[in-house]
Amino acid sequence: MAAFSFNKLVIFGVGLIGGSLARGLRKRAGAAGRIVGVGRSARSVERAVELGVIDEAAALDDDAALARALQGADVVLIAAPVAQTEPLLARIAPLLDAHTVVTDAGSTKSDVVASARRALGERIAQFVPGHPIAGCESSGVEAALPDLYVDRNVVLCPLPENVAQDVERIAVMWRATGACVRQMSEAQHDRVFASVSHLPHVLSFALVDQILATPDAALKFSFAAGGFRDFTRIAASSPEMWRDICLANRDALLAELDDYTRVLATFRAAIETSDGAALEAAFARSRVARTEWQERGGIRPSGDIAAK
Amino acid sequence: MAAFSFNKLVIFGVGLIGGSLARGLRKRAGAAGRIVGVGRSARSVERAVELGVIDEAAALDDDAALARALQGADVVLIAAPVAQTEPLLARIAPLLDAHTVVTDAGSTKSDVVASARRALGERIAQFVPGHPIAGCESSGVEAALPDLYVDRNVVLCPLPENVAQDVERIAVMWRATGACVRQMSEAQHDRVFASVSHLPHVLSFALVDQILATPDAALKFSFAAGGFRDFTRIAASSPEMWRDICLANRDALLAELDDYTRVLATFRAAIETSDGAALEAAFARSRVARTEWQERGGIRPSGDIAAK
């Protein structure tokens, strides 16, 4: 694993994602440089300084401090909610050094790329879109862990404008935290995550919402058992975050939802016509695939197929 | 808790469900009598005798042994797959003592009641439909546990023909294993479990089946993470068992499926029109309900509201 050395890393949003990158680099990177955290106000990132996660805090609304923070930065990570990506990029665009590479941690990518093109204009070549796939049941800098990214996937969606060495710099940074870096187009990224993440969240929210709308909801909940518990664990996720993801990845999500509705209609037809053979065949296919997925290691990535 | 005393208990199908009843009664019941296990052949229940789960084994196809087994039985439990309930009841109907109470452990109830009416005819008053709600990730008599039913719900769906003391005998038996006994009609039972159990299984199978049918299934599975893992755990359930449940509870399941499809259509409309407020409101409702459900104890029952 190539060591990641840097003079200055600037992280916008020092929560679980940004804080864990800082802690992971501190623990593992060869020659770690200065890490600056930027928040809406200096106060909001002071806690991260106290905890030793970052070296220095800067406030987004302090023009001079922001310019100082960005001066000489090798890498900038935007780890704020996706909806803030465009205003943040617009704010830093005029302050970026020519050699600085900017990346992000947003859960959707086509919309982030569109935002970045609007906000960065001719500087778009400096932006390498990214998405670290890491759990987010807890949040905030207190939850940041140096090992959060070990054996986790980080997806990079390089743009045609990117030069290879900038993409590689971001890849090396993530690998230095123990992550496996994988590349795909932003459209492919959004399709994959609409399927394996965004759709299941919508389906899980919908089941709880359906039960809630019935007069015997309390009775139903009182008999809900282990299957319900697992199926609906993600229905306790952040409403704001999932609203934003659904809207940001609307097109891919609608396509998956429509496809799912078609699959469900075939299941419905098999149930209605008591076609036990068709049901059993579909259930058996799913069982084999789900079991093999688990046996391959479940949520651990299958290997590092990083940018070469 | 009233002690359950019996002279003879006969269990058809000594697997996880039937075996755990036997072990639970051995551990907890006041004056435990003889427990006889009946299987397709004597061999299949001999293992249960070896393990000390039951006292005696009988083969279903041995007329004399079956008659001896049933003679003087206080309670008979049918703990075989639902599809076998009707032939089993028809087989034992002519051999039942007048004071014997028969119950079952099937996951669906309306179809079991219809089967029982056909099989038992005028003896229907001796049948008290039941459903112990206990996990079934493992199966077989080796998996039987004396504490499987502690704090679990057992639903009884008494028939108009039942006399109160027969219902109470079955309730006392289950309570003796540590279970909470709750009563409802068979229609209500089937509606509740279609909603909180059968539908989520179908939805989970459908998601895996949808992904499997796409050309980039392997890529998608390789990025599936914790949300997918929990949502699809039940897609590794037994295809035969879930085929049978879907067909046995067809009407209630179709009603839930159609209602769910309507809820999903409203979610789809909110996503398509970028109605963030509607999405956030629905997600927030679900999150509150799911979180409260977990805080109330999740899969543990809310209390014993057993037959009085």
Chai-1 contact restraints between the chains, C-beta under 6 A:
chainA,res_idxA,chainB,res_idxB,connection_type,confidence,min_distance_angstrom,max_distance_angstrom,comment,restraint_id
A,I133,B,A225,contact,1.0,0.0,6.0,A-B,restraint_1
A,G135,B,G226,contact,1.0,0.0,6.0,A-B,restraint_2
A,V192,B,K220,contact,1.0,0.0,6.0,A-B,restraint_3
A,V192,B,F223,contact,1.0,0.0,6.0,A-B,restraint_4
A,S195,B,I211,contact,1.0,0.0,6.0,A-B,restraint_5
A,S195,B,K220,contact,1.0,0.0,6.0,A-B,restraint_6
A,V196,B,K220,contact,1.0,0.0,6.0,A-B,restraint_7
A,V196,B,F223,contact,1.0,0.0,6.0,A-B,restraint_8
A,V196,B,A224,contact,1.0,0.0,6.0,A-B,restraint_9
A,V196,B,F228,contact,1.0,0.0,6.0,A-B,restraint_10
A,S197,B,G227,contact,1.0,0.0,6.0,A-B,restraint_11
A,P200,B,G227,contact,1.0,0.0,6.0,A-B,restraint_12
A,P200,B,F228,contact,1.0,0.0,6.0,A-B,restraint_13
A,P200,B,F231,contact,1.0,0.0,6.0,A-B,restraint_14
A,V202,B,F267,contact,1.0,0.0,6.0,A-B,restraint_15
A,L203,B,L203,contact,1.0,0.0,6.0,A-B,restraint_16
A,F205,B,F283,contact,1.0,0.0,6.0,A-B,restraint_17
A,F205,B,S286,contact,1.0,0.0,6.0,A-B,restraint_18
A,A206,B,V263,contact,1.0,0.0,6.0,A-B,restraint_19
A,A206,B,L264,contact,1.0,0.0,6.0,A-B,restraint_20
A,A206,B,F267,contact,1.0,0.0,6.0,A-B,restraint_21
A,V208,B,S286,contact,1.0,0.0,6.0,A-B,restraint_22
A,V208,B,A289,contact,1.0,0.0,6.0,A-B,restraint_23
A,V208,B,R290,contact,1.0,0.0,6.0,A-B,restraint_24
A,D209,B,V263,contact,1.0,0.0,6.0,A-B,restraint_25
A,D209,B,A282,contact,1.0,0.0,6.0,A-B,restraint_26
A,D209,B,S286,contact,1.0,0.0,6.0,A-B,restraint_27
A,Q210,B,Y260,contact,1.0,0.0,6.0,A-B,restraint_28
A,Q210,B,V263,contact,1.0,0.0,6.0,A-B,restraint_29
A,I211,B,S195,contact,1.0,0.0,6.0,A-B,restraint_30
A,L212,B,R285,contact,1.0,0.0,6.0,A-B,restraint_31
A,L212,B,A289,contact,1.0,0.0,6.0,A-B,restraint_32
A,K220,B,V192,contact,1.0,0.0,6.0,A-B,restraint_33
A,K220,B,S195,contact,1.0,0.0,6.0,A-B,restraint_34
A,K220,B,V196,contact,1.0,0.0,6.0,A-B,restraint_35
A,F221,B,W293,contact,1.0,0.0,6.0,A-B,restraint_36
A,S222,B,S302,contact,1.0,0.0,6.0,A-B,restraint_37
A,F223,B,V192,contact,1.0,0.0,6.0,A-B,restraint_38
A,F223,B,V196,contact,1.0,0.0,6.0,A-B,restraint_39
A,A224,B,V196,contact,1.0,0.0,6.0,A-B,restraint_40
A,A225,B,I133,contact,1.0,0.0,6.0,A-B,restraint_41
A,A225,B,I299,contact,1.0,0.0,6.0,A-B,restraint_42
A,G226,B,G135,contact,1.0,0.0,6.0,A-B,restraint_43
A,G226,B,I299,contact,1.0,0.0,6.0,A-B,restraint_44
A,G227,B,S197,contact,1.0,0.0,6.0,A-B,restraint_45
A,G227,B,P200,contact,1.0,0.0,6.0,A-B,restraint_46
A,G227,B,I234,contact,1.0,0.0,6.0,A-B,restraint_47
A,F228,B,V196,contact,1.0,0.0,6.0,A-B,restraint_48
A,F228,B,P200,contact,1.0,0.0,6.0,A-B,restraint_49
A,R229,B,G298,contact,1.0,0.0,6.0,A-B,restraint_50
A,R229,B,I299,contact,1.0,0.0,6.0,A-B,restraint_51
A,D230,B,D230,contact,1.0,0.0,6.0,A-B,restraint_52
A,D230,B,R233,contact,1.0,0.0,6.0,A-B,restraint_53
A,F231,B,P200,contact,1.0,0.0,6.0,A-B,restraint_54
A,F231,B,F231,contact,1.0,0.0,6.0,A-B,restraint_55
A,T232,B,R290,contact,1.0,0.0,6.0,A-B,restraint_56
A,R233,B,D230,contact,1.0,0.0,6.0,A-B,restraint_57
A,I234,B,G227,contact,1.0,0.0,6.0,A-B,restraint_58
A,A235,B,S286,contact,1.0,0.0,6.0,A-B,restraint_59
A,A235,B,R290,contact,1.0,0.0,6.0,A-B,restraint_60
A,A236,B,R287,contact,1.0,0.0,6.0,A-B,restraint_61
A,A236,B,R290,contact,1.0,0.0,6.0,A-B,restraint_62
A,A236,B,T291,contact,1.0,0.0,6.0,A-B,restraint_63
A,P239,B,E280,contact,1.0,0.0,6.0,A-B,restraint_64
A,P239,B,F283,contact,1.0,0.0,6.0,A-B,restraint_65
A,P239,B,A284,contact,1.0,0.0,6.0,A-B,restraint_66
A,P239,B,R287,contact,1.0,0.0,6.0,A-B,restraint_67
A,W242,B,F283,contact,1.0,0.0,6.0,A-B,restraint_68
A,R243,B,G276,contact,1.0,0.0,6.0,A-B,restraint_69
A,R243,B,L279,contact,1.0,0.0,6.0,A-B,restraint_70
A,R243,B,E280,contact,1.0,0.0,6.0,A-B,restraint_71
A,C246,B,I271,contact,1.0,0.0,6.0,A-B,restraint_72
A,C246,B,L279,contact,1.0,0.0,6.0,A-B,restraint_73
A,L247,B,S274,contact,1.0,0.0,6.0,A-B,restraint_74
A,L247,B,G276,contact,1.0,0.0,6.0,A-B,restraint_75
A,R250,B,I271,contact,1.0,0.0,6.0,A-B,restraint_76
A,L257,B,R268,contact,1.0,0.0,6.0,A-B,restraint_77
A,Y260,B,Q210,contact,1.0,0.0,6.0,A-B,restraint_78
A,V263,B,A206,contact,1.0,0.0,6.0,A-B,restraint_79
A,V263,B,D209,contact,1.0,0.0,6.0,A-B,restraint_80
A,V263,B,Q210,contact,1.0,0.0,6.0,A-B,restraint_81
A,L264,B,A206,contact,1.0,0.0,6.0,A-B,restraint_82
A,F267,B,V202,contact,1.0,0.0,6.0,A-B,restraint_83
A,F267,B,A206,contact,1.0,0.0,6.0,A-B,restraint_84
A,R268,B,L257,contact,1.0,0.0,6.0,A-B,restraint_85
A,I271,B,C246,contact,1.0,0.0,6.0,A-B,restraint_86
A,I271,B,R250,contact,1.0,0.0,6.0,A-B,restraint_87
A,S274,B,L247,contact,1.0,0.0,6.0,A-B,restraint_88
A,G276,B,R243,contact,1.0,0.0,6.0,A-B,restraint_89
A,G276,B,L247,contact,1.0,0.0,6.0,A-B,restraint_90
A,L279,B,R243,contact,1.0,0.0,6.0,A-B,restraint_91
A,L279,B,C246,contact,1.0,0.0,6.0,A-B,restraint_92
A,E280,B,P239,contact,1.0,0.0,6.0,A-B,restraint_93
A,E280,B,R243,contact,1.0,0.0,6.0,A-B,restraint_94
A,A282,B,D209,contact,1.0,0.0,6.0,A-B,restraint_95
A,F283,B,F205,contact,1.0,0.0,6.0,A-B,restraint_96
A,F283,B,P239,contact,1.0,0.0,6.0,A-B,restraint_97
A,F283,B,W242,contact,1.0,0.0,6.0,A-B,restraint_98
A,A284,B,P239,contact,1.0,0.0,6.0,A-B,restraint_99
A,R285,B,L212,contact,1.0,0.0,6.0,A-B,restraint_100
A,S286,B,F205,contact,1.0,0.0,6.0,A-B,restraint_101
A,S286,B,V208,contact,1.0,0.0,6.0,A-B,restraint_102
A,S286,B,D209,contact,1.0,0.0,6.0,A-B,restraint_103
A,S286,B,A235,contact,1.0,0.0,6.0,A-B,restraint_104
A,R287,B,A236,contact,1.0,0.0,6.0,A-B,restraint_105
A,R287,B,P239,contact,1.0,0.0,6.0,A-B,restraint_106
A,A289,B,V208,contact,1.0,0.0,6.0,A-B,restraint_107
A,A289,B,L212,contact,1.0,0.0,6.0,A-B,restraint_108
A,R290,B,V208,contact,1.0,0.0,6.0,A-B,restraint_109
A,R290,B,T232,contact,1.0,0.0,6.0,A-B,restraint_110
A,R290,B,A235,contact,1.0,0.0,6.0,A-B,restraint_111
A,R290,B,A236,contact,1.0,0.0,6.0,A-B,restraint_112
A,T291,B,A236,contact,1.0,0.0,6.0,A-B,restraint_113
A,W293,B,F221,contact,1.0,0.0,6.0,A-B,restraint_114
A,G298,B,R229,contact,1.0,0.0,6.0,A-B,restraint_115
A,I299,B,A225,contact,1.0,0.0,6.0,A-B,restraint_116
A,I299,B,G226,contact,1.0,0.0,6.0,A-B,restraint_117
A,I299,B,R229,contact,1.0,0.0,6.0,A-B,restraint_118
A,S302,B,S222,contact,1.0,0.0,6.0,A-B,restraint_119
